Amino acid sequence: MNDQLTSWGHYPSAPQTGHSCAWRSDLEQHLQRLNDTYGTTLPFGNGRSYGDSCLASSDHVLHLRSLNRFVEADWQTGEICAEAGVTLGEILQLSIPRGWFLDVTPGTRHVTLGGALANDVHGKNHHRRGTFASSVLSFGLHRSAQPPMVCSPVENPQWFAATIGGLGLTGIISWVSIRLRKIESSLIDTIRMRFDHLGEFFALSAELDPVHEYSVAWIDCLAKGREQGRGVFTVGTHSEQGPLQVESSRSLRIPIRPPLSLVNPLSLNIFNRSYWHLQPAGRERQTTPYSSFFYPLDRIERWNRVYGRKGFQQFQCVLPESVAEVALAQLLKSIAASGTGSFLAVLKRCGDFVSPGLLSFPMPGTSLALDFPQNSVLTNTLLPRLDAIVREAGGRLYPAKDAHMSGSDFRRAYPAWEQLETMRDPALISRFWERVTR
């Protein structure tokens, strides 16, 4: 059965025909058939990549969500092995009651294991744990016209490095073995407070990041003048008391995609001002459920629909530590002047952990991520202006979120792309890879 699939941002508009594979033993057969019929294909997980890195050049993808079985689990050591289509949320369903949590998690639990590895996702604890690669023990890789291989730091290490953050281009990831972290409770002890400017954010980060597992900030992307750079800083640590309880997955649902984006200058201005003023001026301590701390947007099913039929683009960059504050101020000034942006603009300092992945995104510095409704002004004016600031600062954009990066910017920021190209399975290529390498 074939499914019509899209990227999470719905931009560019390139619906994919999904060809499902239910069994690992059938992967080679499916890969060969798609290659023979359509020339090339691409693995597709749960469709949480924002731009065109999950879109096949042929518009025919190998849909792996049905590879969703657990292979084995050792609840004494916290080591589990599961097929690539298992989501992080499905892992938590089993692991939390047994006292284990993901070592690294992005901002949604709906990412598959294969997708988390292929994009080397990161989270609020990058300064303590690095990227998702830090928890990966080994994985299975299927390449066209080759026997399946096991990849780990000691077994086929070159393929281990190329596949982590390799955007699904080196082969089909069939299963992944990871190490979980021990927890005493599913609750998170948090501290939350407002800050008035970027300098205060960096001061809070320097003080609190070293003593807390998780750290993240919301920033008001529309604030101007003396208010520019204001936001809300939050840190968290796994609580040592409380239940080991999986939270309800009940959520609100956006039923349709409206013709026009509901995210506009008026709604953004009202939300951002109200949200900032409602946050505590002093340090407020709370114990919160893990889902509201890690996955706030998961409570709204299909939240991407609020951006309307044209979709949206996420802009996520990381800036070197030495110039981060100055470059961030320039980015925020340009964004505020444009009058557009997102409700959730995320600011996060990354640590100095080096991922084994050839094309992994984080580096020591500060990351900014926010969404923009798709329109011609965004494409022709704002994004080129933001890209120029990032380029001059020596920063880079995140391929898993990107739908516009120029080939020259990509090749400058990721010089190992040429090595990955030599290792790319010729049967696999994405619209993103064609755009930035050709």
Wavefront OBJ file of the C-alpha trace (Angstrom):
o trace
v 0.000 0.000 0.000
v 1.380 3.439 -0.950
v 0.919 6.559 1.197
v 1.244 10.261 0.348
v 3.805 11.771 2.685
v 5.120 15.291 3.269
v 7.791 17.017 5.300
v 6.676 18.622 8.559
v 6.973 22.165 7.202
v 4.936 21.396 4.046
v 7.569 23.394 2.164
v 8.660 22.790 -0.475
v 5.414 21.216 -1.640
v 6.574 17.845 -2.936
v 4.262 15.015 -1.820
v 6.076 11.720 -1.590
v 4.716 8.327 -2.514
v 5.573 6.056 0.396
v 6.355 2.391 -0.236
v 6.058 0.546 3.043
v 8.354 -2.218 4.215
v 7.058 -4.379 7.065
v 10.030 -6.721 7.580
v 13.760 -6.158 7.858
v 14.347 -9.249 5.735
v 12.568 -7.512 2.828
v 14.657 -4.328 2.839
v 17.058 -5.375 0.086
v 14.184 -6.472 -2.151
v 12.275 -3.195 -1.650
v 15.388 -1.068 -2.158
v 16.231 -2.887 -5.399
v 12.663 -2.617 -6.709
v 12.463 1.124 -6.043
v 15.882 1.645 -7.567
v 14.930 -0.299 -10.696
v 11.563 1.453 -11.062
v 12.274 5.049 -10.072
v 16.061 5.356 -10.319
v 16.543 6.511 -6.714
v 14.684 6.595 -3.416
v 15.206 7.671 0.226
v 14.329 6.222 3.647
v 11.413 8.014 5.346
v 10.508 7.659 9.033
v 7.698 9.606 10.719
v 7.967 12.817 8.694
v 9.345 15.140 11.380
v 12.125 16.653 9.255
v 11.030 20.198 8.443
v 12.449 20.878 4.996
v 13.521 18.782 2.021
v 16.122 16.483 3.601
v 13.418 13.798 3.946
v 12.102 14.251 0.382
v 13.425 11.898 -2.284
v 14.595 13.376 -5.552
v 12.366 10.798 -7.265
v 9.410 11.605 -4.938
v 9.258 7.891 -4.029
v 10.420 6.997 -0.522
v 10.891 3.761 1.387
v 8.508 4.249 4.315
v 9.995 2.563 7.400
v 7.507 3.483 10.120
v 6.118 -0.071 10.048
v 9.526 -1.402 11.162
v 8.382 -0.730 14.720
v 9.357 -3.780 16.767
v 11.593 -4.017 19.802
v 14.370 -6.552 19.294
v 15.704 -6.872 22.826
v 16.006 -4.914 26.068
v 18.188 -5.312 29.148
v 16.454 -3.417 31.947
v 19.401 -4.014 34.276
v 21.848 -2.077 32.092
v 19.401 0.157 30.207
v 20.547 -1.074 26.800
v 17.803 -1.624 24.222
v 17.674 -2.585 20.569
v 14.708 -1.696 18.343
v 13.859 -1.404 14.678
v 14.431 1.929 12.997
v 10.716 2.802 12.784
v 10.184 2.742 16.560
v 9.591 6.263 17.893
v 11.244 7.801 20.922
v 7.799 8.017 22.519
v 7.302 4.280 22.122
v 10.621 3.701 23.860
v 9.553 5.917 26.776
v 6.299 3.981 27.119
v 8.350 0.921 28.046
v 11.381 2.481 29.715
v 9.943 5.039 32.142
v 8.024 2.540 34.348
v 11.294 0.580 34.617
v 13.299 3.641 35.659
v 15.027 4.570 32.387
v 14.912 7.653 30.151
v 16.464 8.708 26.855
v 20.006 9.975 27.217
v 19.313 12.691 24.617
v 15.921 13.709 23.245
v 14.843 16.421 20.777
v 11.732 18.546 21.254
v 9.309 15.894 19.985
v 8.829 12.261 20.982
v 7.453 11.415 17.515
v 10.891 11.054 15.901
v 11.879 7.519 14.880
v 15.096 5.889 16.003
v 16.348 5.876 12.418
v 15.498 9.545 11.997
v 17.130 10.507 15.296
v 20.330 8.787 14.192
v 20.298 10.008 10.581
v 19.889 13.616 11.753
v 21.983 13.202 14.931
v 19.354 15.107 16.917
v 20.220 17.070 20.036
v 18.289 18.420 22.978
v 18.278 20.619 26.045
v 21.262 18.779 27.552
v 23.776 19.134 24.734
v 26.091 20.932 27.153
v 26.118 17.773 29.328
v 25.613 14.828 26.954
v 26.281 15.929 23.406
v 24.096 14.690 20.530
v 21.999 11.551 20.110
v 25.140 9.804 18.852
v 26.452 9.710 22.422
v 23.843 7.071 23.276
v 24.172 4.954 20.105
v 25.928 1.624 20.608
v 25.455 0.090 17.151
v 23.029 -0.149 14.247
v 22.279 -2.191 11.153
v 22.866 -0.682 7.708
v 21.557 -2.027 4.393
v 23.157 -0.728 1.211
v 22.061 -1.591 -2.298
v 23.855 -4.576 -3.845
v 25.800 -5.225 -0.626
v 25.327 -7.556 2.354
v 23.866 -5.887 5.485
v 26.488 -4.607 7.907
v 26.661 -3.862 11.619
v 28.113 -0.439 12.430
v 29.588 0.673 15.741
v 32.613 2.645 16.964
v 34.727 -0.505 16.515
v 32.906 -2.391 13.749
v 32.752 -0.594 10.387
v 33.571 2.673 12.184
v 33.766 4.675 8.947
v 30.146 3.807 8.161
v 29.185 4.516 11.772
v 30.529 8.071 11.439
v 29.086 8.691 7.968
v 25.591 7.440 8.836
v 25.259 9.449 12.069
v 23.988 12.789 10.808
v 24.240 11.415 7.262
v 20.635 12.364 6.379
v 19.694 8.825 5.341
v 22.072 8.831 2.378
v 24.560 6.082 3.276
v 22.017 3.257 3.366
v 18.864 2.044 5.081
v 19.113 1.928 8.890
v 17.237 -1.213 9.937
v 17.745 -1.338 13.722
v 19.459 0.753 16.383
v 20.910 -0.196 19.759
v 21.102 2.613 22.342
v 21.969 3.155 25.983
v 19.347 4.761 28.252
v 19.952 6.734 31.443
v 18.738 5.753 34.908
v 16.086 7.947 36.575
v 14.349 7.823 39.951
v 11.236 9.729 38.859
v 9.508 10.841 35.669
v 9.211 14.385 37.049
v 11.566 17.281 36.298
v 12.676 19.831 38.918
v 12.779 23.186 37.121
v 13.790 26.788 37.677
v 12.214 29.438 35.442
v 12.748 33.191 35.231
v 12.557 36.136 32.839
v 15.584 37.931 31.470
v 15.664 41.407 29.953
v 18.454 41.215 27.360
v 20.959 38.883 25.708
v 23.704 39.700 28.164
v 21.516 38.441 30.970
v 20.798 35.241 29.064
v 24.505 34.509 28.712
v 25.100 35.286 32.383
v 22.314 32.920 33.470
v 23.601 30.232 31.128
v 27.139 30.535 32.517
v 25.818 30.251 36.074
v 23.142 27.566 35.742
v 24.116 25.299 32.829
v 27.020 23.642 34.701
v 24.778 22.554 37.594
v 21.635 21.485 35.708
v 21.117 18.678 33.212
v 18.790 20.644 30.920
v 18.832 24.268 29.834
v 16.821 26.228 27.263
v 15.373 29.690 26.700
v 12.384 31.165 24.899
v 13.106 34.518 23.299
v 10.750 37.245 22.149
v 11.721 37.508 18.489
v 9.600 40.635 17.936
v 10.954 42.775 20.792
v 12.703 45.965 19.669
v 14.878 48.678 21.150
v 15.544 48.334 24.872
v 13.349 45.208 24.966
v 15.316 43.358 22.278
v 16.773 40.072 23.496
v 14.340 39.552 26.344
v 13.069 36.078 27.064
v 12.470 33.304 29.575
v 15.238 31.029 30.854
v 14.486 27.496 32.076
v 16.728 24.819 33.557
v 15.762 21.351 34.743
v 17.049 18.196 36.400
v 15.460 14.779 36.812
v 13.691 14.719 40.156
v 14.834 12.185 42.747
v 11.319 11.812 44.141
v 7.988 11.041 42.536
v 6.347 8.360 40.394
v 7.768 6.590 37.375
v 4.730 7.321 35.301
v 4.089 7.510 31.557
v 1.919 10.526 30.886
v -1.258 10.495 28.875
v -0.801 11.033 25.152
v -4.107 12.904 24.839
v -3.717 16.100 22.847
v -5.584 18.860 21.099
v -5.846 18.530 17.341
v -5.692 21.129 14.585
v -8.389 19.625 12.301
v -7.580 21.396 9.011
v -4.989 23.550 7.313
v -6.500 27.047 6.926
v -6.025 28.898 3.630
v -3.851 31.531 5.343
v -1.364 31.295 8.196
v -2.776 31.924 11.661
v 0.707 33.056 12.665
v 0.855 36.739 11.708
v 2.288 39.975 13.139
v -0.858 40.696 15.181
v -1.191 37.246 16.769
v 2.578 37.045 17.394
v 2.709 40.460 19.039
v -0.180 39.666 21.378
v 1.192 36.240 22.304
v 4.823 37.273 22.819
v 4.021 40.283 24.995
v 1.496 38.349 27.074
v 3.729 35.314 27.490
v 6.754 37.321 28.628
v 4.781 39.361 31.180
v 3.142 36.229 32.617
v 6.513 34.627 33.423
v 8.119 35.020 36.867
v 10.497 37.958 37.310
v 12.326 36.034 40.050
v 13.502 32.434 40.121
v 10.442 30.186 40.307
v 11.006 26.558 41.262
v 8.534 23.897 40.160
v 8.331 20.161 39.645
v 6.733 19.439 36.280
v 5.773 16.359 34.234
v 8.445 15.298 31.748
v 6.166 15.694 28.722
v 5.407 19.379 29.300
v 9.115 20.042 29.866
v 10.516 18.159 26.863
v 7.591 18.010 24.424
v 5.284 21.041 24.813
v 4.231 21.077 21.150
v 3.346 17.367 21.173
v 0.238 18.354 23.133
v -1.101 19.909 19.924
v -1.527 17.272 17.240
v -0.713 18.527 13.731
v 0.306 21.948 15.048
v 2.120 22.539 11.752
v -1.268 23.176 10.141
v -1.593 26.613 11.800
v 0.818 27.956 9.179
v -1.733 27.426 6.432
v -1.505 25.858 3.003
v 1.827 27.439 2.085
v 3.506 25.849 5.098
v 6.478 27.245 6.967
v 10.244 27.178 7.159
v 12.258 26.725 10.313
v 15.465 28.684 10.577
v 17.951 27.098 12.971
v 21.528 28.210 13.209
v 24.446 27.736 15.570
v 26.928 30.568 16.121
v 30.489 30.308 17.470
v 30.862 31.272 21.120
v 33.201 34.217 20.488
v 30.707 36.125 18.317
v 27.383 34.623 19.422
v 26.038 37.585 21.396
v 26.797 40.157 18.693
v 25.494 37.954 15.865
v 22.338 37.059 17.799
v 21.591 40.735 18.332
v 21.891 41.290 14.571
v 19.605 38.323 13.827
v 16.965 39.462 16.323
v 17.039 43.026 14.993
v 16.434 41.790 11.443
v 13.659 39.421 12.554
v 11.892 42.071 14.634
v 12.064 44.548 11.747
v 10.395 41.980 9.482
v 7.430 41.619 11.873
v 7.341 37.869 11.416
v 8.538 34.914 13.459
v 7.148 32.212 15.707
v 5.559 31.687 19.103
v 8.319 29.267 20.040
v 11.698 30.844 19.386
v 14.300 28.660 21.093
v 17.710 29.800 22.298
v 20.199 27.238 23.570
v 23.915 27.153 24.296
v 25.650 24.071 22.949
v 28.529 22.346 24.674
v 31.936 21.402 23.326
v 31.086 17.726 22.738
v 32.243 16.554 19.321
v 29.887 14.086 17.648
v 31.359 11.212 15.621
v 28.975 12.148 12.796
v 30.573 13.694 9.724
v 27.751 16.202 9.209
v 26.480 16.693 12.760
v 25.049 20.170 13.327
v 25.975 21.364 16.859
v 29.275 23.002 17.680
v 30.449 25.037 20.689
v 28.313 28.164 20.634
v 24.687 29.222 20.731
v 21.760 27.918 18.703
v 18.669 29.902 17.686
v 15.610 28.218 16.159
v 12.293 29.688 15.077
v 9.587 29.209 12.451
v 8.450 31.574 9.711
v 5.237 31.355 7.653
v 6.209 30.743 4.051
v 5.893 33.766 1.738
v 7.902 35.553 -0.938
v 9.292 38.188 1.452
v 10.712 35.435 3.644
v 12.386 33.719 0.705
v 13.644 36.792 -1.122
v 14.510 39.179 1.713
v 14.578 37.931 5.306
v 16.265 34.539 4.988
v 19.077 35.863 2.747
v 19.687 38.599 5.323
v 19.799 36.083 8.204
v 22.018 33.714 6.214
v 24.502 36.522 5.579
v 24.768 37.218 9.329
v 25.342 33.528 10.074
v 27.900 33.270 7.263
v 29.860 36.284 8.457
v 29.850 34.925 12.024
v 31.217 31.551 10.882
v 28.052 29.715 11.929
v 25.933 27.151 10.120
v 22.347 26.023 9.541
v 20.753 22.702 10.503
v 20.123 20.454 7.449
v 17.259 18.582 9.174
v 15.321 21.851 9.472
v 16.406 23.528 6.257
v 14.548 24.263 3.018
v 16.537 27.166 1.589
v 20.273 26.971 2.415
v 22.509 27.798 -0.539
v 24.929 25.185 -1.806
v 27.904 27.442 -1.095
v 26.825 27.996 2.515
v 26.332 24.274 3.036
v 29.665 23.302 1.545
v 31.495 25.961 3.559
v 29.873 24.930 6.834
v 30.110 21.168 6.279
v 33.414 20.473 4.508
v 33.058 16.728 5.166
v 30.204 16.639 2.631
v 32.613 15.418 -0.037
v 33.546 12.403 2.067
v 29.872 11.628 2.632
v 29.217 11.927 -1.104
v 31.825 9.253 -1.810
v 30.033 6.986 0.710
v 26.472 7.781 -0.366
v 24.488 4.818 -1.611
v 23.899 5.624 -5.310
v 20.317 4.400 -4.908
v 19.595 7.135 -2.333
v 19.400 10.878 -2.862
v 17.215 13.637 -1.425
v 16.011 16.936 -2.822
v 18.147 18.608 -0.166
v 21.329 16.817 -1.255
v 20.744 17.626 -4.914
v 20.105 21.267 -4.008
v 23.229 21.841 -1.922
v 25.785 19.654 -3.706
v 24.882 20.023 -7.379
l 1 2 3 4 5 6 7 8 9 10 11 12 13 14 15 16 17 18 19 20 21 22 23 24 25 26 27 28 29 30 31 32 33 34 35 36 37 38 39 40 41 42 43 44 45 46 47 48 49 50 51 52 53 54 55 56 57 58 59 60 61 62 63 64 65 66 67 68 69 70 71 72 73 74 75 76 77 78 79 80 81 82 83 84 85 86 87 88 89 90 91 92 93 94 95 96 97 98 99 100 101 102 103 104 105 106 107 108 109 110 111 112 113 114 115 116 117 118 119 120 121 122 123 124 125 126 127 128 129 130 131 132 133 134 135 136 137 138 139 140 141 142 143 144 145 146 147 148 149 150 151 152 153 154 155 156 157 158 159 160 161 162 163 164 165 166 167 168 169 170 171 172 173 174 175 176 177 178 179 180 181 182 183 184 185 186 187 188 189 190 191 192 193 194 195 196 197 198 199 200 201 202 203 204 205 206 207 208 209 210 211 212 213 214 215 216 217 218 219 220 221 222 223 224 225 226 227 228 229 230 231 232 233 234 235 236 237 238 239 240 241 242 243 244 245 246 247 248 249 250 251 252 253 254 255 256 257 258 259 260 261 262 263 264 265 266 267 268 269 270 271 272 273 274 275 276 277 278 279 280 281 282 283 284 285 286 287 288 289 290 291 292 293 294 295 296 297 298 299 300 301 302 303 304 305 306 307 308 309 310 311 312 313 314 315 316 317 318 319 320 321 322 323 324 325 326 327 328 329 330 331 332 333 334 335 336 337 338 339 340 341 342 343 344 345 346 347 348 349 350 351 352 353 354 355 356 357 358 359 360 361 362 363 364 365 366 367 368 369 370 371 372 373 374 375 376 377 378 379 380 381 382 383 384 385 386 387 388 389 390 391 392 393 394 395 396 397 398 399 400 401 402 403 404 405 406 407 408 409 410 411 412 413 414 415 416 417 418 419 420 421 422 423 424 425 426 427 428 429 430 431 432 433 434 435 436 437 438
